[in-house]
Amino acid sequence: MTHRPFLILFIDDDQALPLVVTQAARNTFPEAQFTFVSNAHQAQEWLQSSPRRLPQLVLMDVDLNDTIDGLQLLAQIRSDERLSLLQILMISANDQLPLVYQAYQTGASSFIHKPFSLDEWKRFMAGLRQYWYETVTLPPLNGIRPASQT
């Protein structure tokens, strides 16, 4: 059975992650199609330049080592009516409760402790696929068709 593609925008400044995440998803979430950007500016540019193809899911690190961190970018995305329904999972090595609360108060769909090893990423991708790809029903994105319907 062939499944439709599932577009994921991954925002993280760790230059090694694209290779690790792609390798982890190869067998655990083969339908995942990743777009990797390393800072808030690139993310904003990509989201604004893709008017017909928004991702079904955004994975965003809290600490982007940029002038705008992940929480500030999250607030900007949530204030954009066109992007307000995007499902955004905040990831961080720091899972202290004040940060978790701040992420949810800013509009995160979920907050996840960031995996580090390849095996942790494989487990994460398998769970991500099960939940976001097979379990939940996602809303239409303000009249813009999700990537799987284009």
Beta strands, then each sheet from edge to edge (+ up, - down):
strand 1: 6-11
strand 2: 32-37
strand 3: 57-61
strand 4: 88-92
strand 5: 110-113
sheet 1: 2+ 1+ 3+ 4+ 5+
end
